[in-house]
Amino acid sequence: MADAKLIDGKAFAASLQRRVAAGVMELVTGGAPKPGLATVLVGADPASQVYVRSKGKLAAELGMASFDHRLGVETTEAQLLALIATLNADPAINGILVQLPLPRHIDTARVLLAIDPAKDVDGFHPINVGRLGSIAAGAPLDFPVPCTPLGVSMLLQDALGSLAGLNAIVIGRSTLVGRPVAQLLLRLDCTVTMAHSRTRDVPGLCRQSDIVVVAIGRQEFVRGDWIKPGAAVIDVGINRVPAADGKTRLVGDAAFGEILPVAGHITPVPGGVGPMTVACLMFNTLQAARRAAGLAVTAA
């Protein structure tokens, strides 16, 4: 059997970004304002600074308006909530992204709840979470969906075509990845099993699955002999481990080398799911702008 086909998330993300840029151009040419993305960073965490800067830069490259708000670590919760209220009321802003984690003195749940659900391009607001949980099979995604799970569903549809009738297992039940992925796969007519730390015989369940999505933060947890021949494996995990040269390297939650000869499709780490997250953030911002202009959303 030939090695699995690599699912190139970097290439797909670049293609999605081109679609978004074309959508922005179409929107603006039709007389609507540029989609506006507001990013909010509290504190000076170096990694968060890099993430926020890259998101703002990409938004501008795709023709959007980017609004960058940098707040000191001493910012109070009340001050942050006041800023969010201002952004909610600003018609130039279609998407609001509050970079996490927030300082300990700020209640993250309260902040996320304060964002207008229509501008919640991360898809974390409880209203949007509820919409995803209640969506009918095949129904359009006319509300913001969490970016990484959306990217997973896009990659699977691109690699496999129709997912209807396939058995899928999602390993990891986090509210940020595992649960939304399961809901999106149900919408696409998969038969979905959720696995977690209390699940019995995860290897056995994997061997029955046409799709394996793993997102638990445990390096190389899923082994090669767990995989049904020809299955698609989506590895959301990113774990930094020591390398032979004394530096570090990134590995996923799946044992890539063991799985490669068995699976039909597999995402590498890095270069698989990771690039899709920011691309889907831009996609969500465009969708929010289309809804604000009274236009139908485009297919995910």
Rosetta blueprint (number, residue, H / E / L):
1 M L
2 A L
3 D L
4 A L
5 K E
6 L E
7 I L
8 D L
9 G H
10 K H
11 A H
12 F H
13 A H
14 A H
15 S H
16 L H
17 Q H
18 R H
19 R H
20 V H
21 A H
22 A H
23 G H
24 V H
25 M H
26 E H
27 L H
28 V H
29 T H
30 G L
31 G L
32 A L
33 P L
34 K L
35 P L
36 G E
37 L E
38 A E
39 T E
40 V E
41 L E
42 V E
43 G L
44 A L
45 D L
46 P H
47 A H
48 S H
49 Q H
50 V H
51 Y H
52 V H
53 R H
54 S H
55 K H
56 G H
57 K H
58 L H
59 A H
60 A H
61 E H
62 L L
63 G L
64 M L
65 A E
66 S E
67 F E
68 D E
69 H E
70 R E
71 L E
72 G L
73 V L
74 E L
75 T L
76 T L
77 E H
78 A H
79 Q H
80 L H
81 L H
82 A H
83 L H
84 I H
85 A H
86 T H
87 L H
88 N H
89 A H
90 D L
91 P L
92 A L
93 I L
94 N L
95 G E
96 I E
97 L E
98 V E
99 Q L
100 L L
101 P L
102 L L
103 P L
104 R L
105 H L
106 I L
107 D L
108 T H
109 A H
110 R H
111 V H
112 L H
113 L H
114 A H
115 I L
116 D L
117 P H
118 A H
119 K H
120 D L
121 V L
122 D L
123 G L
124 F L
125 H L
126 P H
127 I H
128 N H
129 V H
130 G H
131 R H
132 L H
133 G H
134 S H
135 I L
136 A L
137 A L
138 G L
139 A L
140 P L
141 L L
142 D L
143 F L
144 P L
145 V L
146 P L
147 C H
148 T H
149 P H
150 L H
151 G H
152 V H
153 S H
154 M H
155 L H
156 L H
157 Q H
158 D H
159 A H
160 L H
161 G L
162 S L
163 L L
164 A L
165 G L
166 L L
167 N E
168 A E
169 I E
170 V E
171 I E
172 G L
173 R L
174 S L
175 T L
176 L L
177 V L
178 G H
179 R H
180 P H
181 V H
182 A H
183 Q H
184 L H
185 L H
186 L H
187 R H
188 L L
189 D L
190 C L
191 T E
192 V E
193 T E
194 M E
195 A E
196 H L
197 S L
198 R L
199 T L
200 R L
201 D L
202 V H
203 P H
204 G H
205 L H
206 C H
207 R H
208 Q L
209 S L
210 D L
211 I E
212 V E
213 V E
214 V E
215 A L
216 I L
217 G L
218 R L
219 Q L
220 E L
221 F L
222 V E
223 R L
224 G H
225 D H
226 W H
227 I L
228 K L
229 P L
230 G L
231 A L
232 A E
233 V E
234 I E
235 D E
236 V L
237 G L
238 I L
239 N E
240 R E
241 V E
242 P E
243 A L
244 A L
245 D L
246 G L
247 K L
248 T E
249 R E
250 L E
251 V E
252 G L
253 D L
254 A E
255 A L
256 F H
257 G H
258 E H
259 I H
260 L L
261 P L
262 V L
263 A L
264 G L
265 H E
266 I E
267 T L
268 P L
269 V L
270 P L
271 G L
272 G L
273 V L
274 G H
275 P H
276 M H
277 T H
278 V H
279 A H
280 C H
281 L H
282 M H
283 F H
284 N H
285 T H
286 L H
287 Q H
288 A H
289 A H
290 R H
291 R H
292 A H
293 A L
294 G L
295 L L
296 A L
297 V L
298 T L
299 A L
300 A L
